[in-house]
Amino acid sequence: MQVLIIEDEPATAKRLENMLISIIPDITITDTIDTVEESIRFFKKNSCPDLVFMDIHLADGNSFEIFEHVKITCSIIFTTAYDQYAIKAFKVNSIDYLLKPIKKEELETSLKKYKDTKLSSDIFDVKQIMEMFQQKKLPELKRLVIKLGQKIHVVKTEEVAYFFIENKIIYATLFSGKRYPVDFTLDQLEAELNSEKFFRINRSFIISFDAIKSMTAYSKSRIKIDLDPPIKEGVISSTDRSAHFKEWLKGK
């Protein structure tokens, strides 16, 4: 079986690959792709694999955009961190999905479903899914409930300067300088935070517009952002997100 993984979190992609190999030892991972643009190029230049694991949120957009440019005739299992409305759409259209973090037993069930039914993208209405996904948004995350020992803190998201990952733990740094661990993934936060106020600048940081102190050009299209409270070496936008970041700064 040939499998393509479309996922913009390297650790998640590697974990999925390892689980697939443990379940099906002779499986072939044809490629691991992390952007919409690269995915489109792959499908234009290569024949479809047997199965695609496709993350919804990619570095340069959502994966539904891929279907606007290429016809995909292979079976697809979507993966998502928190898009409950998208999940409802998949159920309506008989598309399988996996909720992150992916569990091995759920992956085994999805692979069995694939083998039993050999789902093809021809049987679902991609346009309908895109419309449902775009119309149904998750409620905006306005407060964080943080437990430290026996104490519980409630923090308004407007108090947060940025979120970041360190040693696999997600932290919220407040404008006051305080730092708290939060029980969210960056994917979940990206989906639920107010997109006018917060931007996922790279795989490790989500920043508030109000936390931006200064910006300088850095290696081609990338931008170095100095934040307040400060990060010692600053934060650098990823290549794939830089263009979107510039549009976001304009309020688009």
C-alpha positions as a Markdown table, in Angstrom:
| # | Residue | x | y | z |
|---|---|---|---|---|
| 1 | Met | 0.0 | 0.0 | 0.0 |
| 2 | Gln | 1.3 | 3.4 | -1.0 |
| 3 | Val | 0.5 | 6.3 | 1.5 |
| 4 | Leu | 1.0 | 10.0 | 1.2 |
| 5 | Ile | 1.0 | 12.1 | 4.4 |
| 6 | Ile | 0.0 | 15.8 | 4.2 |
| 7 | Glu | 0.8 | 17.3 | 7.6 |
| 8 | Asp | 2.6 | 20.5 | 8.7 |
| 9 | Glu | 3.7 | 19.3 | 12.1 |
| 10 | Pro | 6.9 | 17.2 | 11.7 |
| 11 | Ala | 6.5 | 15.4 | 15.0 |
| 12 | Thr | 2.9 | 14.5 | 14.2 |
| 13 | Ala | 3.8 | 13.3 | 10.7 |
| 14 | Lys | 6.6 | 11.1 | 12.0 |
| 15 | Arg | 4.4 | 9.7 | 14.7 |
| 16 | Leu | 1.8 | 8.8 | 12.2 |
| 17 | Glu | 4.4 | 7.2 | 9.9 |
| 18 | Asn | 5.7 | 5.1 | 12.7 |
| 19 | Met | 2.2 | 3.9 | 13.7 |
| 20 | Leu | 1.4 | 3.1 | 10.1 |
| 21 | Ile | 4.6 | 1.0 | 9.7 |
| 22 | Ser | 3.8 | -0.8 | 13.0 |
| 23 | Ile | 0.4 | -1.7 | 11.8 |
| 24 | Ile | 1.3 | -2.5 | 8.1 |
| 25 | Pro | 5.1 | -3.3 | 8.0 |
| 26 | Asp | 5.2 | -3.4 | 4.2 |
| 27 | Ile | 3.5 | 0.0 | 3.8 |
| 28 | Thr | 5.3 | 2.6 | 1.6 |
| 29 | Ile | 5.2 | 6.2 | 2.6 |
| 30 | Thr | 5.6 | 7.9 | -0.8 |
| 31 | Asp | 6.1 | 11.4 | 0.6 |
| 32 | Thr | 5.4 | 13.7 | 3.5 |
| 33 | Ile | 4.2 | 17.2 | 2.5 |
| 34 | Asp | 3.5 | 20.2 | 4.7 |
| 35 | Thr | 1.8 | 22.9 | 2.5 |
| 36 | Val | -1.1 | 23.3 | 0.1 |
| 37 | Glu | 1.2 | 24.5 | -2.6 |
| 38 | Glu | 3.5 | 21.5 | -2.4 |
| 39 | Ser | 0.5 | 19.2 | -2.3 |
| 40 | Ile | -0.8 | 20.6 | -5.5 |
| 41 | Arg | 2.5 | 20.2 | -7.2 |
| 42 | Phe | 2.7 | 16.5 | -6.0 |
| 43 | Phe | -0.7 | 15.6 | -7.5 |
| 44 | Lys | 0.0 | 17.4 | -10.7 |
| 45 | Lys | 3.3 | 15.5 | -11.2 |
| 46 | Asn | 2.6 | 12.1 | -9.7 |
| 47 | Ser | 0.0 | 9.4 | -9.9 |
| 48 | Cys | -2.3 | 9.1 | -6.8 |
| 49 | Pro | -1.2 | 6.8 | -4.0 |
| 50 | Asp | -3.6 | 4.3 | -2.5 |
| 51 | Leu | -4.4 | 6.4 | 0.5 |
| 52 | Val | -3.8 | 10.0 | 1.7 |
| 53 | Phe | -3.7 | 11.2 | 5.3 |
| 54 | Met | -4.6 | 14.9 | 5.0 |
| 55 | Asp | -4.4 | 17.5 | 7.8 |
| 56 | Ile | -7.0 | 20.2 | 7.5 |
| 57 | His | -4.8 | 23.1 | 8.7 |
| 58 | Leu | -1.6 | 23.4 | 6.8 |
| 59 | Ala | 1.2 | 26.0 | 6.9 |
| 60 | Asp | -0.2 | 28.1 | 4.0 |
| 61 | Gly | -3.9 | 27.5 | 4.2 |
| 62 | Asn | -6.5 | 24.7 | 4.6 |
| 63 | Ser | -6.2 | 21.5 | 2.7 |
| 64 | Phe | -9.6 | 21.9 | 1.0 |
| 65 | Glu | -7.9 | 24.5 | -1.3 |
| 66 | Ile | -6.0 | 21.6 | -2.9 |
| 67 | Phe | -9.2 | 20.2 | -4.5 |
| 68 | Glu | -9.7 | 23.6 | -6.3 |
| 69 | His | -6.6 | 22.9 | -8.4 |
| 70 | Val | -6.3 | 19.2 | -8.8 |
| 71 | Lys | -8.6 | 16.2 | -9.1 |
| 72 | Ile | -7.8 | 13.6 | -6.4 |
| 73 | Thr | -9.2 | 10.1 | -7.1 |
| 74 | Cys | -7.6 | 8.2 | -4.2 |
| 75 | Ser | -9.0 | 7.5 | -0.8 |
| 76 | Ile | -8.5 | 10.2 | 1.9 |
| 77 | Ile | -8.5 | 10.1 | 5.7 |
| 78 | Phe | -8.7 | 13.6 | 7.0 |
| 79 | Thr | -7.0 | 14.5 | 10.3 |
| 80 | Thr | -8.0 | 17.4 | 12.5 |
| 81 | Ala | -7.0 | 18.9 | 15.9 |
| 82 | Tyr | -10.4 | 20.3 | 16.9 |
| 83 | Asp | -12.7 | 21.1 | 14.0 |
| 84 | Gln | -15.9 | 19.7 | 15.3 |
| 85 | Tyr | -18.0 | 21.2 | 12.5 |
| 86 | Ala | -15.7 | 19.8 | 9.8 |
| 87 | Ile | -16.1 | 16.4 | 11.5 |
| 88 | Lys | -19.9 | 16.7 | 11.2 |
| 89 | Ala | -19.4 | 17.4 | 7.5 |
| 90 | Phe | -17.2 | 14.3 | 7.1 |
| 91 | Lys | -19.9 | 12.2 | 8.7 |
| 92 | Val | -22.6 | 13.5 | 6.4 |
| 93 | Asn | -20.4 | 12.7 | 3.4 |
| 94 | Ser | -19.2 | 9.3 | 4.7 |
| 95 | Ile | -15.6 | 10.5 | 4.8 |
| 96 | Asp | -13.3 | 9.0 | 7.5 |
| 97 | Tyr | -11.4 | 11.3 | 9.8 |
| 98 | Leu | -9.0 | 11.0 | 12.8 |
| 99 | Leu | -9.0 | 13.5 | 15.7 |
| 100 | Lys | -5.5 | 14.5 | 16.9 |
| 101 | Pro | -3.7 | 13.3 | 18.8 |
| 102 | Ile | -4.2 | 10.2 | 16.7 |
| 103 | Lys | -4.6 | 7.0 | 18.7 |
| 104 | Lys | -3.2 | 3.7 | 17.3 |
| 105 | Glu | -6.5 | 1.8 | 17.8 |
| 106 | Glu | -8.4 | 4.5 | 15.9 |
| 107 | Leu | -5.9 | 4.5 | 13.1 |
| 108 | Glu | -6.3 | 0.7 | 12.9 |
| 109 | Thr | -10.1 | 1.1 | 12.6 |
| 110 | Ser | -9.7 | 3.7 | 9.8 |
| 111 | Leu | -7.3 | 1.5 | 7.9 |
| 112 | Lys | -9.8 | -1.4 | 8.2 |
| 113 | Lys | -12.6 | 0.8 | 6.9 |
| 114 | Tyr | -10.4 | 1.8 | 4.0 |
| 115 | Lys | -9.7 | -1.8 | 3.1 |
| 116 | Asp | -13.4 | -2.8 | 3.5 |
| 117 | Thr | -14.8 | 0.1 | 1.4 |
| 118 | Lys | -11.9 | 1.5 | -0.6 |
| 119 | Leu | -13.4 | 5.0 | -0.3 |
| 120 | Ser | -12.8 | 7.3 | -3.3 |
| 121 | Ser | -12.9 | 11.0 | -3.3 |
| 122 | Asp | -15.3 | 10.7 | -6.2 |
| 123 | Ile | -18.1 | 9.8 | -3.8 |
| 124 | Phe | -18.1 | 13.0 | -1.8 |
| 125 | Asp | -18.9 | 16.6 | -2.6 |
| 126 | Val | -15.7 | 18.6 | -1.8 |
| 127 | Lys | -17.5 | 21.9 | -2.5 |
| 128 | Gln | -20.1 | 21.1 | 0.1 |
| 129 | Ile | -17.5 | 20.3 | 2.7 |
| 130 | Met | -15.6 | 23.5 | 2.0 |
| 131 | Glu | -18.8 | 25.5 | 2.3 |
| 132 | Met | -19.7 | 23.9 | 5.6 |
| 133 | Phe | -16.2 | 24.3 | 6.9 |
| 134 | Gln | -16.1 | 28.0 | 6.0 |
| 135 | Gln | -19.6 | 28.7 | 7.4 |
| 136 | Lys | -19.3 | 26.9 | 10.6 |
| 137 | Lys | -16.7 | 28.4 | 12.9 |
| 138 | Leu | -15.8 | 27.3 | 16.4 |
| 139 | Pro | -16.8 | 29.7 | 19.1 |
| 140 | Glu | -14.1 | 32.2 | 19.8 |
| 141 | Leu | -11.8 | 31.3 | 22.8 |
| 142 | Lys | -12.1 | 34.2 | 25.2 |
| 143 | Arg | -10.7 | 32.8 | 28.5 |
| 144 | Leu | -8.2 | 30.2 | 29.5 |
| 145 | Val | -8.7 | 28.0 | 32.7 |
| 146 | Ile | -5.3 | 27.2 | 34.0 |
| 147 | Lys | -4.6 | 24.8 | 36.9 |
| 148 | Leu | -1.3 | 25.1 | 38.8 |
| 149 | Gly | -1.2 | 22.6 | 41.6 |
| 150 | Gln | -4.4 | 23.1 | 43.6 |
| 151 | Lys | -4.9 | 26.7 | 42.3 |
| 152 | Ile | -7.0 | 27.5 | 39.3 |
| 153 | His | -6.4 | 30.7 | 37.3 |
| 154 | Val | -8.7 | 32.2 | 34.7 |
| 155 | Val | -6.9 | 34.3 | 32.1 |
| 156 | Lys | -8.6 | 36.4 | 29.4 |
| 157 | Thr | -7.0 | 35.7 | 25.9 |
| 158 | Glu | -6.7 | 39.5 | 25.5 |
| 159 | Glu | -4.1 | 39.4 | 28.3 |
| 160 | Val | -2.0 | 37.0 | 26.3 |
| 161 | Ala | 1.0 | 38.4 | 24.3 |
| 162 | Tyr | 1.9 | 35.0 | 22.7 |
| 163 | Phe | 1.6 | 31.3 | 22.9 |
| 164 | Phe | 4.6 | 29.0 | 22.2 |
| 165 | Ile | 5.8 | 25.5 | 22.6 |
| 166 | Glu | 8.8 | 24.5 | 24.6 |
| 167 | Asn | 9.8 | 20.9 | 25.5 |
| 168 | Lys | 6.4 | 19.7 | 24.1 |
| 169 | Ile | 4.5 | 22.0 | 26.5 |
| 170 | Ile | 2.4 | 24.9 | 25.3 |
| 171 | Tyr | 2.8 | 28.1 | 27.3 |
| 172 | Ala | 0.9 | 31.4 | 27.3 |
| 173 | Thr | 3.0 | 34.5 | 28.0 |
| 174 | Leu | 1.0 | 37.4 | 29.3 |
| 175 | Phe | 1.6 | 41.1 | 28.7 |
| 176 | Ser | 2.4 | 41.2 | 32.4 |
| 177 | Gly | 5.3 | 38.9 | 31.8 |
| 178 | Lys | 3.8 | 35.9 | 33.6 |
| 179 | Arg | 4.0 | 32.5 | 31.9 |
| 180 | Tyr | 1.5 | 29.7 | 32.3 |
| 181 | Pro | 1.2 | 26.2 | 30.8 |
| 182 | Val | -2.0 | 25.7 | 28.9 |
| 183 | Asp | -4.0 | 22.5 | 28.0 |
| 184 | Phe | -4.2 | 23.2 | 24.3 |
| 185 | Thr | -2.2 | 22.3 | 21.2 |
| 186 | Leu | -1.1 | 25.2 | 19.0 |
| 187 | Asp | -3.5 | 23.8 | 16.3 |
| 188 | Gln | -6.4 | 24.0 | 18.7 |
| 189 | Leu | -5.5 | 27.6 | 19.7 |
| 190 | Glu | -5.1 | 28.6 | 16.1 |
| 191 | Ala | -8.6 | 27.3 | 15.3 |
| 192 | Glu | -10.3 | 29.0 | 18.3 |
| 193 | Leu | -8.4 | 32.3 | 18.9 |
| 194 | Asn | -9.7 | 35.5 | 17.3 |
| 195 | Ser | -7.9 | 35.5 | 14.0 |
| 196 | Glu | -7.9 | 39.3 | 13.8 |
| 197 | Lys | -5.9 | 39.5 | 17.1 |
| 198 | Phe | -3.7 | 36.4 | 16.9 |
| 199 | Phe | -1.5 | 34.9 | 14.1 |
| 200 | Arg | 0.4 | 31.6 | 13.9 |
| 201 | Ile | 3.7 | 33.0 | 12.8 |
| 202 | Asn | 5.5 | 29.7 | 12.6 |
| 203 | Arg | 5.2 | 26.1 | 14.0 |
| 204 | Ser | 6.2 | 27.2 | 17.5 |
| 205 | Phe | 4.5 | 30.6 | 18.0 |
| 206 | Ile | 1.1 | 32.2 | 17.9 |
| 207 | Ile | 1.5 | 36.0 | 18.5 |
| 208 | Ser | -0.9 | 38.8 | 19.4 |
| 209 | Phe | -0.9 | 41.9 | 17.2 |
| 210 | Asp | -0.5 | 44.0 | 20.3 |
| 211 | Ala | 2.7 | 42.2 | 21.3 |
| 212 | Ile | 4.6 | 43.2 | 18.2 |
| 213 | Lys | 7.2 | 45.8 | 19.1 |
| 214 | Ser | 9.2 | 46.0 | 15.9 |
| 215 | Met | 9.8 | 44.0 | 12.6 |
| 216 | Thr | 12.8 | 43.7 | 10.3 |
| 217 | Ala | 13.4 | 41.9 | 7.0 |
| 218 | Tyr | 15.1 | 38.6 | 7.5 |
| 219 | Ser | 16.4 | 36.3 | 4.7 |
| 220 | Lys | 14.3 | 36.7 | 1.6 |
| 221 | Ser | 10.6 | 36.9 | 2.4 |
| 222 | Arg | 10.9 | 36.0 | 6.1 |
| 223 | Ile | 10.4 | 38.6 | 8.9 |
| 224 | Lys | 12.0 | 38.9 | 12.3 |
| 225 | Ile | 9.5 | 40.1 | 14.9 |
| 226 | Asp | 10.6 | 41.6 | 18.3 |
| 227 | Leu | 7.9 | 41.0 | 20.9 |
| 228 | Asp | 6.9 | 42.6 | 24.2 |
| 229 | Pro | 7.5 | 40.8 | 26.5 |
| 230 | Pro | 10.7 | 40.1 | 24.7 |
| 231 | Ile | 12.0 | 36.8 | 23.4 |
| 232 | Lys | 15.8 | 36.7 | 23.6 |
| 233 | Glu | 16.5 | 36.1 | 19.9 |
| 234 | Gly | 13.2 | 37.3 | 18.5 |
| 235 | Val | 10.7 | 35.3 | 16.5 |
| 236 | Ile | 11.1 | 34.6 | 12.8 |
| 237 | Ser | 8.1 | 34.0 | 10.5 |
| 238 | Ser | 8.2 | 30.8 | 8.5 |
| 239 | Thr | 8.6 | 31.1 | 4.7 |
| 240 | Asp | 5.2 | 29.6 | 4.1 |
| 241 | Arg | 3.4 | 32.0 | 6.5 |
| 242 | Ser | 5.2 | 35.3 | 5.7 |
| 243 | Ala | 2.9 | 36.3 | 2.8 |
| 244 | His | -0.2 | 35.6 | 4.9 |
| 245 | Phe | 1.4 | 37.5 | 7.8 |
| 246 | Lys | 1.8 | 40.6 | 5.7 |
| 247 | Glu | -1.8 | 40.4 | 4.7 |
| 248 | Trp | -2.9 | 39.9 | 8.3 |
| 249 | Leu | -0.9 | 43.0 | 9.3 |
| 250 | Lys | -3.0 | 45.0 | 6.8 |
| 251 | Gly | -6.2 | 43.7 | 8.5 |
| 252 | Lys | -7.1 | 41.3 | 5.6 |
